[in-house]
Structures are given as C-alpha cells and as structure tokens.
Amino acid sequence: MKKFILSACILTSFTLKAQTHRFIYDVEYKKDSTQNITTKENYHLDIEPKEVKYYPRDFFVGDSLVANNLAIPKDSKFNTSSIIVHQSGKARYDDYDILDNIVLKLSSENSQNWKLTTEKKKVKDLNLQKATTTWGGRNWIAWFTADIPFQEGPYKFHGLPGLIVELYDDKSNYRFELVKTQKLAKPYVNEYITYFMSQSVAVDQDRYRSAKLKYYDSPINALRNNSGATKSNEEFYLNDGTKVNQTNTREVNERLRQSIRKYNNPIELDKAIQYPL
C-alpha cells in the first residue's frame, strides 16, 4: 500500500466531530473488464458534520483554478462524471450523474452486509482489520481502521466500525486506497459541485436507464449541442481532437457507441445498462 500522510496529531483530531475531514483515495479500475488495462484517478471523500461527499479530484482542481483566476488548460480532460452525497449516518445516497448538459439525480438506499474477520495488519500508524461483503454484483474485501472513527468509505461503502482504508473486489476490477488525509477549517464549498447539484433533475431507476439509452442512441448529437455548435452541418471537435463534420458524423457516432458498450464496467455491476448493438 502507498504511504499516506497521517500524523498522530491528525489522528487525535478525528475525535472532534465539529470539524471537516478530507480523505483522498487512489482509485484504480478497469474500464473494460475483458482487458487487463487499468485507469488510475484520485477521489475525494469529504466528511462534514452533517453531510458526506464523494467526487473526482478534478472537481477540486477545476474549482481551484477558477478561484485563483487561472485558465483551465485547453486540452484538459477532466473527470467530472458524478458526485455522490449522503447525510452522515444515513443509508440514502444521492448520485448526481452528469450526462452531457443534463444532471440526473438518482437516489437509492445502500447498505453492505459486512462480515468481520479476525485478520488484522498494521500499516504505518494505523491498525487495520479485514471485512468482506457481497454487494453490487461483486465480492469485496475491505480493510478498515477504528483509529479513524468514521463509519465511511469510498463510493457508497459504509457501515464498518471505522474508516475504510483499502477496498478491492475479488476480480481486480476496482481497488481503492487511502493516500492522504486533510483537516479542513470549515466545510469546503466547490462552485462546480454546487452548480451541478442545483441543476439536477430527480429520476428513478427506469427514467435513469431511459436517459442513458437515449444518450447512447446518438452521442454525437449530444456532444454537438454541448460544443456550442448551432447547426447540424457545423464542424466541432471532440476532447480527443477529432474534428467532426458532415462527412464523418455517422462513423464517429458509431465509434462513440462502441466505446460506451466497451467501457461498461460500473462499480455496481448488477446495475450495468445493457446497450443494444
């Protein structure tokens, strides 16, 4: 496991519930479950007195650039795909999925039936204990620590008697590792997150699936609208630099559809959408 920044004084401060704590995780995962190629990103878990947020670090990077009047690099490829929020001690989670220019808010109850084991280990300053569960169509192994008294973890995982420090599934599709902790003087307000949450449309599972399938039907149209192009024959560029015009619209659209089908390996495998050919 990677060395993470954690000192004795920070450990002591976790007992002060009125403060806000940030836990940064390395998340390594397979976009395509059939290939042994992984993607690595950082995610933030912000535990505030009343609310917990989990989101890609790119939200923080983008917000910091804007707050300091710095331009976002033109070729930046930010992961601002989703935000997960829930109230402390509650099992109801709000998942904000940013799909083109629409933000879908899908609420659900999520709890894991953890089985504690007697297996333990010590990593740096932390005493870890192993727990297992089957959830979301996958078998999970977690290492948590009672040294950090928050019953939270990355994504929608929670309910253990301490913070989840390591988490992975038995097929090596996902791996979460705590790499850094921070104590914040006050709740962190991210303008991007605040905006997306305020613009969200509440949907149930059926409407969520319908919206994803509608996007899949013609992703090129959604991306054209998002690019600012006002006419169907107007040229625009994808994030990877591909120029889209009248001559290659059908080809690019099919490539995008193939990509959606290929990279369809969500954490909750049992909720994966079956996209038609």
C-alpha positions in Angstrom: 0.0 0.0 0.0 1.2 3.5 -0.7 2.4 5.7 2.1 -0.3 8.2 3.1 0.1 11.4 5.1 -1.2 10.7 8.6 0.2 12.0 11.8 -0.5 11.5 15.5 -2.0 15.0 15.8 -4.4 14.3 12.9 -5.4 11.0 14.5 -6.3 12.9 17.7 -8.3 15.5 15.8 -10.7 12.9 14.3 -12.4 12.8 17.7 -13.5 16.4 17.1 -16.8 15.9 15.2 -17.4 19.6 14.6 -14.5 19.7 12.1 -14.5 18.7 8.4 -12.1 16.0 7.2 -11.0 15.1 3.7 -9.8 11.7 2.7 -8.1 11.3 -0.7 -8.2 7.9 -2.4 -6.3 6.4 -5.3 -8.9 4.6 -7.4 -7.5 2.1 -9.9 -10.1 0.3 -12.1 -10.7 -1.4 -15.4 -13.0 0.5 -17.8 -13.2 -2.7 -19.9 -13.5 -5.8 -17.7 -12.2 -8.0 -20.6 -8.8 -6.4 -20.7 -6.1 -6.1 -18.1 -5.7 -2.4 -18.6 -6.4 -0.1 -15.6 -7.1 3.6 -15.2 -6.0 5.5 -12.0 -7.6 8.6 -10.6 -7.9 10.4 -7.3 -11.2 10.8 -5.5 -12.1 13.0 -2.5 -14.2 11.8 0.4 -15.2 15.0 2.4 -16.8 14.2 5.7 -18.6 17.2 7.1 -20.6 17.4 10.4 -23.9 16.6 8.6 -23.0 15.6 5.0 -20.6 13.4 3.2 -19.5 14.0 -0.4 -17.5 11.7 -2.7 -16.3 13.1 -6.1 -13.4 13.0 -8.6 -10.5 15.2 -7.6 -10.8 17.0 -11.0 -13.7 18.9 -9.5 -11.3 20.3 -6.9 -8.6 21.1 -9.5 -11.0 22.9 -11.8 -12.6 24.9 -8.9 -9.1 25.9 -7.6 -8.1 27.2 -11.0 -11.2 29.3 -11.3 -11.0 30.6 -7.7 -7.4 31.8 -8.4 -8.3 33.4 -11.8 -6.3 30.8 -13.7 -7.4 29.5 -17.0 -8.3 25.8 -17.4 -5.8 24.3 -19.9 -7.4 24.0 -23.3 -6.7 20.3 -23.8 -7.6 19.3 -20.2 -9.7 16.1 -19.9 -11.4 16.5 -16.6 -13.4 13.6 -15.0 -16.5 15.4 -13.7 -18.8 12.5 -14.3 -20.5 12.1 -11.0 -21.0 13.3 -7.4 -22.3 11.1 -4.6 -23.8 12.7 -1.5 -25.4 11.3 1.7 -26.3 12.5 5.2 -24.0 11.3 7.9 -25.2 8.1 9.5 -27.9 7.6 6.7 -28.0 4.9 4.1 -29.8 7.0 1.5 -27.4 8.2 -1.3 -27.9 10.8 -4.0 -25.9 10.0 -7.1 -25.5 13.1 -9.4 -24.6 11.7 -12.9 -23.5 14.4 -15.3 -24.7 13.3 -18.7 -23.9 15.9 -21.4 -25.8 19.1 -20.3 -28.2 17.2 -18.1 -27.5 16.3 -14.4 -29.5 13.2 -13.3 -30.1 12.8 -9.6 -30.7 9.2 -8.7 -31.5 8.4 -5.0 -31.1 4.9 -3.5 -30.7 3.1 -0.3 -27.4 1.4 0.0 -26.1 -0.8 2.8 -23.5 -3.6 2.9 -23.8 -6.7 5.0 -20.3 -6.8 6.3 -18.7 -9.9 7.8 -15.8 -9.0 10.1 -12.8 -11.3 10.2 -10.1 -11.7 12.9 -7.4 -11.0 10.3 -5.5 -7.8 11.2 -2.4 -5.9 10.0 -0.7 -2.6 10.7 0.1 -0.1 8.0 2.2 2.9 9.1 0.3 4.4 12.1 -2.9 2.5 11.5 -4.3 -0.8 12.8 -6.4 -2.4 10.1 -9.0 -5.2 10.3 -10.4 -7.2 7.4 -14.0 -7.4 6.4 -15.8 -8.9 3.5 -19.2 -8.4 1.7 -21.1 -9.2 -1.5 -22.7 -6.1 -2.9 -23.5 -4.6 -6.3 -22.8 -7.9 -8.0 -19.2 -8.2 -6.8 -17.4 -9.7 -3.8 -15.5 -7.1 -1.8 -12.6 -7.2 0.6 -12.2 -4.2 2.9 -9.5 -3.2 5.4 -10.8 -0.6 7.9 -9.4 1.1 10.9 -11.1 2.0 14.2 -8.3 4.5 14.7 -10.3 6.9 12.4 -13.8 6.7 13.9 -15.9 7.4 10.8 -18.1 4.6 9.5 -17.5 5.8 6.0 -15.6 4.8 2.9 -15.2 5.5 -0.8 -18.2 5.5 -3.2 -21.3 4.1 -1.3 -19.4 1.8 1.0 -20.0 2.5 4.7 -21.1 0.9 8.0 -17.9 -0.6 9.3 -16.7 0.4 12.8 -14.0 2.7 11.3 -12.9 4.3 8.1 -12.2 2.1 5.1 -8.6 2.4 4.2 -8.3 -0.3 1.5 -11.1 -1.8 -0.6 -11.0 -4.1 -3.7 -13.1 -6.8 -5.4 -12.0 -10.4 -5.9 -11.8 -10.0 -9.7 -9.4 -7.0 -9.5 -11.8 -4.7 -11.4 -11.6 -1.9 -8.7 -9.2 -1.0 -6.0 -9.4 1.9 -3.6 -6.5 3.0 -1.4 -6.4 5.9 1.1 -3.3 8.0 0.3 -3.8 11.3 2.1 -5.8 12.9 4.8 -6.5 16.6 5.5 -8.3 18.6 8.2 -10.3 21.5 6.9 -11.1 24.6 8.9 -14.6 24.8 7.5 -16.9 23.0 5.1 -15.5 23.1 1.6 -17.7 24.9 -1.0 -17.0 23.8 -4.5 -18.8 26.1 -7.0 -18.9 23.4 -9.7 -20.4 20.8 -7.4 -22.9 23.4 -6.0 -24.0 24.4 -9.5 -24.4 20.8 -10.8 -26.4 19.8 -7.8 -28.7 22.8 -8.1 -29.3 22.0 -11.8 -30.1 18.3 -11.2 -33.3 16.5 -12.3 -34.5 13.8 -9.9 -35.2 10.5 -11.7 -36.0 6.9 -10.7 -34.1 3.9 -11.9 -36.3 3.5 -15.0 -36.0 7.1 -16.1 -32.3 7.0 -15.4 -31.9 4.0 -17.7 -34.0 5.6 -20.4 -31.9 8.8 -20.3 -28.7 6.8 -20.7 -30.1 4.8 -23.6 -31.3 8.0 -25.2 -27.8 9.4 -25.0 -26.4 6.2 -26.4 -28.7 6.3 -29.4 -26.9 9.4 -30.7 -24.0 10.6 -28.6 -22.7 12.7 -31.4 -25.8 14.9 -31.3 -25.4 15.4 -27.5 -21.8 16.3 -27.9 -22.5 18.7 -30.8 -25.0 20.5 -28.6 -22.6 20.7 -25.8 -19.8 22.1 -28.0 -21.9 25.1 -28.9 -22.5 24.2 -32.5 -25.8 25.6 -33.6 -26.2 23.8 -36.9 -26.2 20.1 -37.8 -23.6 20.7 -40.5 -21.3 22.8 -38.3 -17.9 21.4 -37.5 -16.8 20.8 -33.9 -14.1 18.9 -32.1 -14.2 16.1 -29.5 -12.0 16.1 -26.5 -9.5 13.8 -28.2 -9.0 16.3 -31.0 -11.3 14.5 -33.6 -12.9 17.0 -36.0 -16.5 16.1 -36.7 -18.2 17.3 -39.9 -20.8 16.1 -42.3 -18.5 13.5 -43.9 -17.7 11.6 -40.8 -20.6 12.1 -38.4 -22.0 8.6 -38.8 -18.6 7.0 -38.4 -17.7 9.0 -35.3 -21.2 8.3 -33.8 -20.7 4.6 -34.2 -17.2 4.8 -32.6 -18.7 6.6 -29.6 -21.4 4.0 -29.3 -18.8 1.2 -29.4 -16.8 3.0 -26.7 -19.9 3.2 -24.4 -20.5 -0.6 -24.9 -16.8 -1.4 -24.3 -16.3 0.7 -21.2 -19.4 -0.5 -19.4 -17.9 -1.9 -16.1 -19.5 0.1 -13.3 -18.8 -0.5 -9.6 -22.4 -1.7 -9.2 -22.1 -4.4 -11.8 -25.7 -5.6 -11.2 -27.0 -2.2 -12.4 -25.0 -2.2 -15.6 -27.1 -1.0 -18.5 -27.3 -3.4 -21.4 -26.7 -1.3 -24.5 -28.0 -2.8 -27.8 -25.7 -3.2 -30.8 
